[in-house]
Amino acid sequence: MKLSDAGWSNVAFRVAVPAIVVAAATALACPSPVKAQSADLVLCDRLAADPSDPDKPADVKGAPDIAQPDIATAIKYCAIAARSSRRALYQLGRAYAANRQLPEAAAAWRKAADKGSTSAMVELGVLYGTGSGVTKDEAQARKLFERAGEAGNPRGVANLAALSGGAGTPSDPARARELLAKAAETNAEAQYQLGLMMANGTGGPKDDAGARNLFEKAAAQNHAGALERMGAFAQEGRGGPKDSSAAKAYYERAAALGDEDARQALKRLECPYAIKDKRGNLFTTLCF
């Protein structure tokens, strides 16, 4: 609440236009049995898709956060695409949230959740859990996380584990860990979330080696958070061999995907020596 293509050269554009025209004419003459995506949805995906959204097509990259200059355009095209697309409704909510229009984000996510978007259920649950843009309601947040978790969304499971329910009902991290273990067989986000629980000893025994294995699987799928964790584990030698070169490479990949923790870790690698004053306050750092 978390893009641009390389421009064509003039030569490429002159060559490509006839091909596009021919393709368009052919499509009109011989409609494809596969429903084509609208231009509005394509633009909405390009600007506002969420990498962890189960509804996202495999060929859509997505980004953890919507770029500031793209927010208004994302709202415009996602609002049009949302008339016929559950995914676009969820992405419209992301764009509104990025623009700090939380009531509008909540409305879009509520409609998307009603249509079955588990990502919208999670985000709407976060709003209810924190009281952001809506009246705080932990019971409602819990219901939304449960719906998302039961449908296989790992973020729903993880948030459910962290949330205390109504009437003092404790969260059930052991159950959450069990559900995540099933989802982690195929899902990078679940692998990452389960890895965090194992690394912290939440809901079961602490297992650095098991956590590192899960982070490595998710990192292989370019999960930014898992790449950052792999960097930290490789740097510290947690759950496996210590490897400073590998740590830096993981941090660089995570930072390229927008992970702020990885960016900070890279800075610390470049400037590892801290100079403090007599009171112990940071004065400066030495870089190399």
Secondary structure, 3 states (H helix, E strand, C coil): CCCCCCCCCHHHHHHHHHHHHHHHHHHHHCCCCCCCCCHHHHHHHHHHCCCCCCCCCCCCCCCCCCCHHHHHHHHHHHHHHCCCCHHHHHHHHHHHHHCCCHHHHHHHHHHHHHCCCHHHHHHHHHHHHHCCCCCCCHHHHHHHHHHHHHCCCHHHHHHHHHCCCHHHCCCCHHHHHHHHHHHCCCCHHHHHHHHHHHHHCCCCCCCHHHHHHHHHHHHCCCCHHHHHHHHHHHHHCCCCCCCHHHHHHHHHHHHHCCCHHHHHHHHHHHCCEEEECCCCCEEEEECC
